[in-house]
Amino acid sequence: MPTDTTASTGQQPGKSGRRKGRKARLIVLVLVLALIGGVAFGAYWSISTVRASFPQTKGTLTLKGLSGPVEVKRDDYGIPQIYASSDADLFMAQGYVQAQDRFYEMDVRRHMAAGRLSEMFGKSQVDNDEFLRTLGWERVAKQEYDTKLSASTKKYLQAYAEGVNAYLQGKDGKDISLEYAALGFTNDYKPQKWTPVDSVSWLKAMAWDLRSNMKNEIDRALLTSRLGPKQIAELYPQYPYSRNKAIVQEGQYDELTGAFEQGGTSGTGGTGTGGTGGTAAGTAGSAGTASGTAGTASGTSGLDSQLTGLSDALSDLPPAVGVNGDGIGSNSWVVGGQHTITGKPLLANDPHLSPSLPSVWYQMGLHCRSVSSACQYDVSGYTFAGMPGVIIGHNQDIAWGMTNSGVDVTDLYLEKITGDGYLYDGKVKPFERREETIKVAGGSPRKIVVRGTNNGPLLSDRAKELVKVGRKAAVDTAAPDRGDGYGVALRWTALQPGTSMDAVFAMDRAKNWTDFRRAAALFDVPSQNLIYADTENNIGYTLPGRIPKRSRDHDGSVPAPGWDPEYRWTGYIEQDALPYEYDPKRGYIVTANQAVIDPDKYPYTLTKDWGYGTRSQRITDLIQSKIKGGGKISTDDMRQMQLDNSSEIARLLVPTLLKIDPENKDVREAQKLLEGWDYTQDTDSAAAAYFNAVWRNILKLAFGNKLPKELRVKGQCLWVEPVNTTGPADEAEKVRECGERDPDQAQPNGGDRWFEVVRKLMDQPDSDWWKTPEVGTRDGAVNRDQLFRRAMVDARWELTAKLGKDIDTWTWGRLHRLFLKNQTLGTEGPGFLQYALNRGPWELSGGEATVNATGWNAAGGYGVVWVPSMRMVVNLGDLDKSRWINLSGASGHAYSAHYVDQTDKWADGELLPWSFSDRAVEDGTTDKLVLKP
């Protein structure tokens, strides 16, 4: 066995890397022994097979198609910085390098986006592919490439694809990654060439995960089977505008001009560029409205696995970038130079997404040796493997970050199906139909028919939960006969061609606010909160996106009657009219999925389902406390804010919990943990462990046991109250129902919507929500404090079972653990392969709706289900003093020193140096590869 697993590739991991290298060799040995002992192909699998896919990172390689030499410089963590003399060379090299590190991940992603997972993984993925083909991302992406994208963007996409294919040339699967070697035992799949459309398709996958309130729309429809309108309204309270500030506070909408204006600050550049973008968006919007069928015509493919929402069909799809649902999101904020130590802005961002291995993000720098018309880029940051350019980061002049805006860009429509058509405006219209053939590894092809209405693809043909929505969703008395249920179609802005890929390159080369706003106007889906800072000491925020206008009777919160023309979208909000801020007087801007703007100041309904502002207001409070009295904020202050673990729901509930007198001494012992607790959820905190267990049990008793089975945890069987009641009932009236949702998608999930629900009920101690029945010999509850007492008892015994009777051994980290899993063979492969590909656990601090948002689902347990997928702080005073970190590492190769070499530091809240200038990059370079024509 070689003495150094990285020697042949030129990688130099350092001391910690060598320790991880030794561990990797032990894992390889275990893997090989397992294969030899349990698989007939054991002789084929060897150390050389495992290491065959490691990339060359030193020396010289020939890359046909380059016009000149390109340098790839990697630091201690394997993060590449690419230097070229033309745009085409730069993006060709980017494709080559990303394929070196992450091609298997890229390949899986494009198969998800195209609805072709069955070609790789066999019949187990046929249902997923059927759903994905119905959505039709690849079809839309091809339309975008053919008809919407600029010539320069197409040139970059082609160059990127050439770089990927140059890497693939002459390689077998085992030469590319360990996963292909494993697939080779059961499948003769061979990777195919990369295409420009493969890159564009991934933007659709990202948009799907960030599609806004579709989950809430479904849940509200399903709730009607057991709860009345008043009860449902109590579970979806209004956003607390007076307590948690909206993002935009100083701008205003002008009714006369129909434009959004900055007001008394220097926002003219933004308004002007908004006009440019608004014209383009308005034209596209008008075309979409006129045709009324853009979503339908293109509706067929689609992607993904642990998405929150459509049970069955949706819950099996692997996540593109993250879970979609309330309680999750991202943080970003920017502080102007008047409040910073450097006198220039500081910008922070940490998107909250599903954990995956490798991380969804890929760090890199793209540098033209001399920025000119021939080579326009000098940018560094985070991108996705499989996509050229940089998505989030900075160039030499500006920095930007993103959080999901949450605006409502999807609507579900109930459709009255009649024979081979559907009812619209009193007439039966024929379905739009097409046939799709799904190839299946090791099996026969599967053919499906995709049907669509003028609202979009008919998803209820594929999703069992949407069939239930069609049977249960409330409609008025004028609705056509339901029969066996309505069909459910999806209208979604991403199902018509757009220009988001153009926006990526435009942002990468933007030099000022005007350029940035013009670029943002091209970013039509997914709609994101974009924050901005520049080296000239300006800060800003803008909301881009293709956002629909709806009639007054349709707010997008519940499925709409597709047969009624009054519920059709009436167009899209013009870019000029979308909210923004530029250099606000307060000197900072915070976006963390809260409301964009107070509805009293804005005429359009953006959504009814904002995040509730718990994180955003905490960040605002931290900034204000620092600058109060003239204090200045540093880069490390921004990092410390990202790590804030304060629990706002604990701050609300603990004083009441401490007033309760438990009868049991063991429960009183646990209660004492809360005395003097500062509400921070550190890894070693016993108080955080107990409080979160109490919170979980409060939610279960007050709400969880009263929700319909479609929203509760799969397999959780209860004798529940009859339909449309929340109070106790006679035993003879109860029915036994078993939950149907995966644990990380069930309700009540404990996000800040539930914070707000409970906050409002705290002043109603006799509300029916606090009433619970007797269970066996255990007493029920008739008011808030009795329910809290029972939750404290249940929490004590739950933690005794999980952590032991001795509370001195309890810690939050023992409950709140992160496992990183390879998203294909690491979840579905044989046990020994999962062991080889997966990593963890890590015990984490933070929690639900905290700034350090290591999310967990209270209905399902305490395990971490979404995380800050990366963290960055950009210092506009000295870009080389910026800091960044990734969840895993640069490499997708399981035994590379850079597979998870950033995770320990990420878990500890550390950030790595982020070199940008030529000198800083050179000083940090450990490996240098030259690509020659």
N, C-alpha and C positions, 0 to 999 in steps of 0.2 A: 504493500500500500504506500502511495506517495506520502512524503512527510509534510507536504503543504498543499492543501486542496486548491489554492488559488495561484500557485506558482506558474502554471502553464499559461494562464491568461494575463499575467502581468499585474494582477490585483495585489495591493499591499494593505491589509486590513488593520495593522497596528495591534496593540496588546489585546484590546477588547475583541477585535476581529479574530485574532488567533484563538482566543478562548471559544468564540462561537464556531470557529472552524473545527476545533477539536470535537465540540458537541455535534456538529454536522456530520463529521466522520463516523461518530458513534451511531447516529440515526441512520446513516447510509448502511452501516453494517447490520443493524437491526432489520432494515428493510430487505437487504439481500438475503439474510438468514431466513426471514419470513417467507420470501419468495421461493427459496430453495426448498424450505420445509413444506410449503403448502401449495405451490403452483408448479405445474409441469415445466413452465418456462424459466425456472430459476436459473438454469445455466446461461440463459441468454442475457439476464439482467446482471450487470456488473458495475463496478465503480466507474469504468470508462464510459459506460452508457449514461450514468448519472451526470458525469462531468462533460459529456460531449457537447452539450448545449451552452456551456459557459461562453460568454462573448470575449472576443479579443479586444483588449482595451489599451494595448501598447503596440508600437511599431507602425507598420505601413500596410495599407490595403488598397487595391485598385477598385475603383467604383466607376464602371462604365456609364457615361452620360454626364459626368461632372465637367464643368468648363474650366475649373481650376482646383488647386488643392484646398482641402478643408481640414481644420484641426478640431479634434474632439478632446477636450480637457476634462478630466474627472477628478473630484476631490476625494477625501478620505471616506466619504459615504457613497461614492460611485455616482454622484450627481453630475450629469454632463453639461458642459458649456461648449457650444458649437461656434466656430469662427469661419466665415466664408466671405467671398467677394461678390456674390450675386444672390438675389432672392431665390432663384431656382436651386442653386447649389445648397443654400441654407436649408431649404425645406426637404430636399432630397436626402441630405445628411440626417435631418431630424427623423425621417421615416426609417432610415437604416438603423439608427441608434435605438429608437424605440422598439423596433423589431428585435434587435439584439437582446434587449432586456425583457420585453413583455409580449412577444408575438402570440403566445398561446392565449393570453388574456384578450388581445386584440381579435383573435380568430373567434373566440367564444362570443365576444360582444357583437361582431358582425353577424354571426349566426342567430343570435337573439333578435337583433334588429330586423333581420330578414325573415324571421319565422322558419329557421332551418336548423334548429337544435337537434332534431331527430337524425339529421345526416351525421352528426358527431356522436350522439349518445343513445340512439335507438328509440324503440317504441315508447319508453317512459316519458319522452318529451313531445309526443304527438299532440296531446291536449293543449300544451303550451303553444305549439306551433300553429294549431288551428286558431287560437285566440289572436296570436300575433299576426297571422295572415289576414284576419278579419280587420284589424286596425290599419294595417297597410303602410307602415313607416318606410319601407324600402321603396315602394312605389312613389310615395310623396318625395322622398329624397332624390329619386331619379328625375322627377319633374322639376325639382329645384335646380338640380345640376344642369338640366337641359334648357330651362327657360328663365331662371331667375338670377343665377349667380353671375357676377362680373367675370370678364375675360381673365383678369389678373388672379382672381380667386381660383378659377378653373386651372390656371397654369400652376399655382401653388399646390393644389390638390393632386394634379398629375405628377408633379415633381416628387411629392411625398410618396405617392404610390410607387413610383419608380425606385425610390430608395428602399421601401419595404421589399419589393420584389427582387432587388439586387441582393438583399440579405437572404431571401428564400432560395435563390438560384442554386441548384445542385445539392440541396439539403433534403434528407429524409426527416420524417417527424421526430425521430429520436435525436437528431442533430439539433433540433429546435428547442425542445423542452422535455422534461421528465414526464409530463402528463401525456404527451403523444406516445412515448414509449409504453406507458401503462395502457393507453387506449389500444395499442397495437396487439394486445393479447386477445381482444374481443372484436376488433373492428379494423377494417382495412382503409380507414379514412386517411386521406392525404391532403395537406393544406393546399389551397388554391391561391392563385395570384390575388393581390390586393387591388382594389379599384377605387377611384375617387368617390364613388357613391357609397362605398363602405364607410368612409370617414363622415360623410354628410348624414348618413343614417343614424350615427351615434348621437347626433344632436336631438333626434326624435326620441331616442331612449332617455336622454337626460330630461327632455321636456315632459315625458310621461311621468317620471318620478316626481317632478315638480309641478304637477298639473293642477294644484290648488284644491278646491273643496269637494271633489267628486266623492270622496269617502263620506264626508258629512251628508252630502245629498242622498246617498244610499242609506246611511244609518237613520236619517230622519224618516225616510219612507218605511224602513223596517220597524221603527219604533211604534208606528201607528197601530201595529197589531196588538200591542199591550198597553199603550199609554195614550192619553187624550192630548189635545192641542196645548192646554195649559201646562201639563206636565212636561211635554216635549220642549216647550218654550223655556221652562225652568232649567232644563239641561243644556240649553244653548242661550245663555244670557247675553245681553247687549254688551258691546265693548265699553270698558270704563274710561271714556275719554277724559273725564275730569281728573282721574288719578294717574293713568298711564298715558303719557303724552304721545301723540302721533308723530310720525317722522317729520312731515312738512308742517312748520309752525308759522313761517313768516311770509309765505307766498300767498297768492290769491287768484281766483278765477274771475275773469272779466266777462260778464254776461253780454256786453255789447260786441266785443271782438271775438268771443268764443275761444280765447286763448288764456293760458295760465301765465301770470306775470309774477316776477320776483318781488315787486313792490319797491321799497326804499333802498335797495342795494343794487350793486352793479351786476345785474343779470341780463343785460342786453344781448350778450353773446349767446346765452342759452336760449333766449326767446327766438333769436334769428335762426339758430340751427334747428330749433324745434319746428320752425316753419318749413325748412327744407325737408326734414324727415316727415313732417305731417303731410306734405304733398304726396310723397311716395306712398306712405301708409294709407292715405285717403284713397288714392287710386286703386291700390290693391284691395282695400276694404270694399270699395264700390263694386269692383269686379266680382268679389266673393259674394256680396249681397245680391247682385243682379242675377248671378247664375244660380245661387241658392243650393248648389250641389257640389261645391268644391270638396267638402268633407266626404261626401258620399262617393264621388267619382274616384277619389284616391284611397278610400278606406279599405285597406287589407292587411297589413302585416303586423308586427308589433312585438314586444320583447319579453320579458322579465320575471323574477321569483319572489321575494318576500315582500311584495308591495302590500301595503295595508289597504283593504277595501273590499274587493269583489270576491271574498271567500273563494272556495273551490278554484275556479279558473285563474283568478288573479293571485291567490295566495301561493300558488305553486311556481310563479314566475320568478327567476333570479333577479335581484335588484340591479338597476342600472347604476344609479348613484346614491339611492337612499330610499328609506321608507317614506311613504306619503301619508300624512295624517296629522291631527292636531297634537300639540305638545312638542313637535320637533321643529327644526328650522335652522337658523344660522345667526351668528353675530357679526356685525361689522360696524365700525365707527371711525370717525376721523376727527382729529382735534387740530384747530388752526394754530399757527405759529405764535399768536399772542398768549397762548396758554402752555407752550412747550419750552423745555430747557434750551433747545436748539434755535428757537425762533422761527422754525419752519414746521410744516404739518407732520403729524404722525398718523398713520392709517393702520388699523388692525382688522383682521378678518379670520373667522374660523367657521366654515360651513359644517353643519351637523347632518351627517349621512350615515347610512348603514355601515358597520365595520365590515371590511372584506380584506382578503389577502390574495394578491397584493392590494394595497390601497388604491382607491379609484383615481387618486391624483398621481401625477408624474412631474417631478421638479426638473426644470432645465432652463438654460439660457440660450438665446438665439442672437448672435452678434454679427453684424456686418463689420468687416475690418475698417471700412470707411463708409459712413452713412451717406448715400447719394440716391439719385433716381434709379440707378442700376441695382442698388442694394439698400433697402429702406428700413431695416429693422435692427434695433438694439434693445432687446426686451428679455426679461427674465421673470419666471414665476411658475405657476402650476398649469398643467394641461392634462388631457386625457390621452393615454396610449391609444393610438389609432387616429389621432386628430392633429393636423399641423397647427402651428401658432401657439399662443399662450392665452389661456382663458382668464386667469386672475394673476395680477402681479404688477410690475412697473417697467417702464422704459426709462430713458435718460431724462425725461421731462415730467412725466405724470405717473401716478399710481392709482389703482382702482381695486375695489372689492365688490363682492356680490352676496346678497341674501335673497332667499325666495320671497317674492312680494306677496304671494298668496292671493293675488287677484283672481277672480273667477273667470276662467277661460274655457270651462267645460260645462255642458248642460246635458242631462239625460232627458230624453223625450219618450213618453209613453206613446206607443203606436198601436192603433186598432188594426189588427191584421185581418184581412178579408180575402180568402182564397190565395191567389198569386199576387196580391197587392196590399196596399194599406190606405187608410182613409185620410184624406186631406181636403179641407175646405168643402166638405160635403160630397166629394167625389173619390172614387177608388183609383189610385195611381199604381202603375206597375213597379215592382221592385227593380232597382238596379242590381244586376246579378253578374257574377263571374265565377269561374271554376278555378280552384287552386289544387295543385298536385304537390303533396308533401312526400319527399323521399325519406325512407327510413332505413338506417343502417341495420343490416341483418334481417330485414323484413320487407314486406310488399309495400309499394307506395299507397298513400291514402289520399283520396280525392274528397274535397269539400266544396260546397257552394256557399259563397259569401253574398248575403243580401244586404241592400242598403235602401234607406229612404232619403227624402230630401233634407233630413236632419243629420244623416250620417250612417255609418255601418250599424247593423242590427246586432248588438253585443249579446242580447239575450239568447241568440242562437248558440252561444258558446259558454255563457256564465250562468250557473244554476242559481246563484244569489240574485241575479238580475231577473230571472224568471220569477223569483219570489217577490221582487219589487213590483213586477208587472201584475202580480196577483193582489198585492196589499196596498200599493200607493193610493193615497186619497185623491179622489176627483170629485167634481161637483155633479149635481143631479142631471146636468145637461150632457154629460159625457156619454159616448156610445156604450152599448152593452159590453161589459168586461169579458163575458164568456169564460174561457179557461185562463184568462189573464191577458194583459197587453204585452206586446213586444217592447223592448227598450233599446233605443238607438242613442248613439253618442254624437254630439256636435262638439268639436274641439278645434281650437284655432290652429293647432299643429298639423291638422289633416288637410291643409292647403299649402301649396308651396310658399316658401318665404326666403329671407335673406340673412338669417342668423350667421351663416358661415362668412358672409361678407363682413359682418359686424366684428367678428373675431380679429381679422386682419386690420380693419380700420382702427380698432381700439389699440392694437399693438403698436401702431405707428403714430397715434395721436400725439400732438405736441401741446395742446392747450384745451381749455374748456369748450371752446367752439368746435374743435375737432372731435372731442369726446362726445359731445351731444349729437353731433352729426353721425358718429359711429353708433351710438346707442339707439338712434332712431331705426337702424337696420336690424336691431336685435329683437325680432318680432316674437319668437318663442324660444324658451319659456320666458315669461315676463319676470324680470328680476329687479330688486332694489340695487341700483348701482351707486356706490360712493366714489368720491374722486378727491385727489389732492395733487398739487403740482409744486415744482421747485420755485415758482414765483409767489408762493405763499397764499394760494387760493384753495378753497375746499368747496365741494358741491355734492349734490344728490340729484339723481334723475330716475324717473320711472318710465322705462320704455315698454314696448310690447304691443301686440295686436290684441286689444281688449274690447270685447263686444259691448254694443249698446243693446239694452233690452227695453221692452215696453214697461209701462208703469205697473202692470199687473204681474210682472214676472221678474223676480229678484234673483233667480238662479239657485235658491236654497233647497228646493225640492224638485223632483222630476215634473216636467211640464207636459201638457197635452199636445202631442205632436199633430193632432188633427185640426188644431185651431190656429189659423194664420196669425192671430194676435200675439202668439208666444214665440214667433220667429225673431231672430236677431234683426235689428234694424240698421246695422252698419257697425263701424268701429270708431272708438274715440280717436279723434285726430291727435297726432303727436304734439302739436302746439298746445293742446288742451290738457295734456298729462302733467301731473304735479312735479315740481322740481324746486330745489333751493340752491342758491349760489352765495357763498360768503355770508351766511346768516350772522346777525349781530351777536348772538350768544357765543359764537366761536367754535362750535362743535356740532356734529350731526351723528345721530345714533340710529341704526336700523337693526332690528332683531325680530323681524316678522310681525311687528305690531301694525296697527292701522297706519296707512300711508298719510291720511289727512282726515280731519274732522268733517263729517258729512254736512255739517251746517255751512261749511266753507266751499263745498264742491257739489256740482249738480248731478254728477254721474254716480251710480252705484258700482263700486269696484268689486266688492264682495260683501257677504254677510258673515264670513267665517275667518276673520283675522285671528292670528295669535293674540293672546290677551295682554301682552305687553309686560309680563312679569320680568323677563330678562332685560328688555330695553330700558325699563324704568330703573332697574338696579344698576345698569351700566351708567345711565344718566346721573344717578345719585352718587356713584363712585367718582365720576368726572367732576361733578359739582363740589363734592367734599374735598377733592384735591386742589381745585383752583380757588376755593373760598379763601379770601384774604390775600389773593395774589400768588398762590402757589403755582409751581410749574410742573408739567408732566414730562416724564422721561420715557424712553423706549421700554425700560424695565417696568415702569408703572403700568404701561399698556399690557405687558405680559402678565403682571400680577392681576390685573382686572380680568383677563381671560380665564384665570384660575379661580375666580371667586366662587366659593361653594355655598354661599348663604341660601338657606331654604326659606322662602317667603311664606309658604304655607305653614311651616313650623312656627314662624314668628306670630302667625295668626292664631294657631290652635293651642300651642303649649300652655299659655296662661290659663286657659279653660281646663286643659287636661290636669294641671297641677292642683286645681280646686276640687277635683273628684276624689272621693275617699274609697279606694278599693278595699274590699273585705279581706282579700287574700294577701298574706305577707309577702309572697313571692312577687305578686303584681306590684305591691307597694315598693318593693326593692327595685324593680325595673323603673317604676315611676320616678324614683329619686335620681335616676340618670338625667332626667330632664331639668332638674334644679340647677340653675346657674349655667345651663348650656347656652352657648352663643349662637346657636342655630347653623353652625358651619358643619358641612358633611365631609369631614376629613376621613381618610382611609381608616385610621385607627380609632374612630369615634364610636363608642358604645351607645351614646345618646342618639346619634344619627341612625344607628341600626334599629334601636327600639322605636324611635319616633316614626321612621318610615314603615315599620311593621304595623304600628298603630294606624297610620294614614291608610295603608293598604286595606286593613280590616274595616276601617270606617267606610271606605268606598264600597267594599264588598257588601257590607250589611245595609247601608243606606240606599245603594243604587244597584250594585251588580246583581243581587238576587232578584231584582225587580225588572230587569231588562229582558227582552225576548231572547230566545235561544240563539238566534242568528248573530247576536253581538257578544255572547258569553263564551268563555273558554271551552274549547272542544273537549268533550267527555265529562265536563262538570255537570252532574245531574242533580236537580233540585226539585223539591215540591214547592211550587211557586204560587203566588197569588193569581187569582183570575184576571182575565183581560180587563184593562182600564181601571185597575185599582192599584193603590200603593199601600194601603193600610192592611192590618191583620184580617184574616178571614177564617171561617170555620174549616177544620181539617177536611171535611167531606167535599169542600169546594175546590181544594187545591189540585193541581195537575203536576205530573212529573215531566220535566223537560230537561234535555241534555244539550249543553252548549255545542257550537259548531265552528268557532273561530280558533285559529292558531293562537297560542298564548301571547305572542308579541304583537298581536293585532286586535285583541279583544278589548272590550270596554267594561268598566271605566278604566282608562289607561293611566289616570292620575296626572295628566298634563295640566297646563295652566287654565284651560277651560274648566276643569274640575275644581281648581283653586277658586275660580270666580263663582261657580255653582255653590260651593260650600260657604264661601264668604257671604253670599246673599242669604243663605239659610241660617247662618249663625244667629241672626236676629229674630228667627222664627223657631224657637226651641220646641214648639209643639207641632211643627209641620209633619204631615203624613210621611214625608221622606225619612224622618227619624224613627218611624215605628217599624218594629220587626216582630215576627211571631216567635213563640216558644219553639225550641227544637229539642225534642226528647225531654230530658230533665233540666234543660237550660232555660232560664228566663228569657222572655222577649224584652222589648223596649217600647216605651210609649212616648219618649221624648228624647231630645238631643243628648242630655247628660247620661241617661241610661244606656243609650247606644254607644256613647264614648266609653263608658265603663266596660261594656261587653267587648268593645274593640281592644281595649287595653288588656283584658284578660286573654283574648284570643291571640294577641300579638305576643304576650309572654310565653304562651305554650307553643306557639309556632317557632319562636326563636330558641326555646329550649330544645325542641326537636331538631332544629337545624344547626345550632351553635353550641348546645350544651346548657346545663342548668346553671353553671357558674357564670354570672354576668361579667365577671372580671375578664373573661376570655372573649367577650363579644366585641366585634369590630364591624364597621360598615363595609370595609373592604372584603371581609369573608363572605358577605352576601352579594356584594356588588362587583361582579367579576366580568372581565372581558376575555372572550375567546376569539381569536382570528382564524377564520376558516377559508380555505380555497373554495371558491364558489361553485365548483363543479365536482371534481373527484374528492374534494375535501369534505363534501357534505353527503355525497351519494356513493362514493367508492368503498371498497372493502376496508375493514378496520385498520389494517396495517398501513394502507395507503393514506388514510385520513391522518394517522399518527405521523406519517412522514411529511405531509403537506401542511398540516395545521400547526398553530402555535398558541400558547397560553396555558393557564390563565394569568391575567394581570389583575390585581386588586386595585380598584380605582376609587378616587374621591369624586365629589360632585354628585349630580343627581338630576332629577326631573325639573325642568323649567328653571334651573340655575344657570348662571353665566357659563360655568364649567359644565356644559350640558351633556353629561354622560347618562343618556336617557334609559329609563327602565319602564316596563309596562306593569302597572300596579295590579292589573287583573291576572297577569300571567306569572309574576315572580319578580325577583330583584336583579336578575342578570342584565348586563348592559346590552341594549339593542340598537342604540345609535350614539354617535360620538362626534366630538370635534374632529373631522376627518383630516384636517391639517390646521396649523396655526401660523399666522404671519404677522409681523409688525414692520411696516415700511417707514424708514426715517428719510424724509425728503430733504433734510439738511445735509446728510451724508449717506448716500445709498449703500455704501459698503458697511455701514453700521446697522443696516436692516437685519432682521432675524426671521428664521422660518424653521418649520419642522413638518414631517410627514408622519402619518399613522404607522406605516410599515417601513419600507425602504425603496430604493430605486429599482431593485431587481425583482422579477417575477420567478426567478429560478430558486427552487426550494433550498438548495445548499450553498447558494451564494452568500458571501459575507455580508451582502447588502440586502438580504431578504427581509429581515426585521431589525436592522441595526439602528433604526431611529425610534423603535417602539418604547424601549425602556426610558429614554429621555422624554419622549412624548408623554408617557404615563406620569413621569415626575414633574411635568410642567416646564421642562427646559426647552430652549430654542437654540438652533444652530446658527453660526455665522452665515450670512448670505452675501457672498462676494459678487460684485457687479463690474467694477472697473477692470480694465485689462491687467493692471498690476496686481490687484487683489486676487483675481482669478488665477493668475500665473503663480502667485505665492502659495496658493492653496492647492495647486495641482499635484497629484501623485501619479496619475496615469495620463499619457498623451498618445492618441491614435491619429495618424495622418491618413486621410482618404485622398487618393490621387486619381486623376482621370485615367 
